[in-house]
Structure formats: structure tokens, C-alpha cells
Amino acid sequence: MNEALDPIAAYWNDAAPAFDQEPDHGLRDDVTRLAWRRRLAGWLPGEGLDVLDVGCGTGSLSQLLAEAGHRVTGVDLAPAMIDRAREKFAAAGLEGHFLTGDASRPPTGAARYDAVLCRHLVWTLPDPLAALRAWAARLRPGGRLLLIEGRWREAGAVVEPYAPGAEGLPWAGGVPVATLTAALRPLVRELDLHPLESEPALWGGPVHDERYAVLARR
């Protein structure tokens, strides 16, 4: 792993024990869990897809996908996040494959997937454009890239680095939908935009910033 990422991995390792306390992270509330299950079923319908969950965290969305009958591989920079994802799958009696590594360059070799999922990750990346290219390259023909993102602060607000080594991140604080779609268009055949800020069930309550999903097809 790139040593420059060590402080960032340490930050997310430290965050792992409390990570699932956020309603949309742990999905412990039945209403929030059902809202995400329904959304994922609409974006990735059917069953039996090979799905790569980049920046999988504690594996909450990975678990919903596995419960829906998909084959899931999760990647996260923080070993403590991966440990919790594995524990969730073991407790639920589910099969999944979890790897510790840089989600912007998933350590999955030549494997290709029917779908790549990324939620709330791109704002943490030193080179998000390179990550988008890497994820698109891991899709099979006709595969789907599902990015669930947003802009967490008022546009133009100063964003403090969240960890040593995170200074000057290009999309710190989240990415506006126009910026993300412009970066994606050269990489995919088509894309659909799904605004999500008006769906409080997804977030455990009302939100007042930009939340959305982009579903792109290779």
C-alpha cells in the first residue's frame, strides 16, 4: 500500500468502532434499511450479479446486495472496517469476499464485474478522476457503475482536512452532481441521475445538502 495513505487508513480505522452509529452507515433502523434495500433493487435489479463495493466500510450495503442474491467483493483501505464487514457476513450466514486495499485502485487483479458500487468515497480520494477510470475499467461490457454521492457543505465553504495527508483533496466536502457527471461522461455510454435529498428515510431524517446517485452504464 502507498505509505502516503497510512494516515488516512489510520483515521478510518479509528472511526470504525462508531461508524455504524450513523443511521445510513449501520442501517440499524428498519425504515432506513428497507429504503436502501428498495433503492439498490431498483439500481441493480435481479440477482446473481458480480458486484464490487469500493470503499465498502463496514459492509452494510454489501450485506443488502448479498441478501438480494448478488456475489459481492468489498474493498476498503481500513483493516478495521474490513474486519467488521466480515463479521456482519459471518453473523448473517452470507458469503462475501473482502479485501484491504486502496479502493481507488482495487486489488482485484484481472477480475471484471457486472456492477461497481461506491458510496460517499470520492471526496476522500487524492485523485478521484483516476479512480473513476479504474472503476469503469473493471466493468464488463454493459456493466453498471453506481455512485452515491453528495455535497456535504455549503458551496464555497472552507473544508478542513479530515486527516493528515488529506490536505488539498480536489473534492473535499463532497462533489456537486454537475462535476461528477462531467467527469463520468467520457467513460460511459449513458448515465441516469437520481436526486436523493428528498428521501429522509435513506438518511435517518431530513437532510439539507445535496445527495444523489448516478447510475452509469459502460
Salt bridges, closest charged atoms under 4 A:
ASP20 OD2 - LYS88 NZ 2.89
ASP50 OD1 - ARG71 NE 2.66
ASP50 OD2 - ARG140 NH1 2.91
GLU67 OE2 - ARG33 NH2 3.35
GLU67 OE1 - ARG37 NH2 3.07
ASP102 OD2 - ARG105 NE 3.57
ASP114 OD2 - ARG140 NH1 3.10
GLU190 OE2 - ARG189 NH1 3.31
GLU190 OE1 - ARG217 NH1 3.57
ASP192 OD2 - ARG217 NH1 2.81
GLU199 OE2 - ARG39 NH2 2.36
ASP209 OD1 - ARG211 NE 2.71
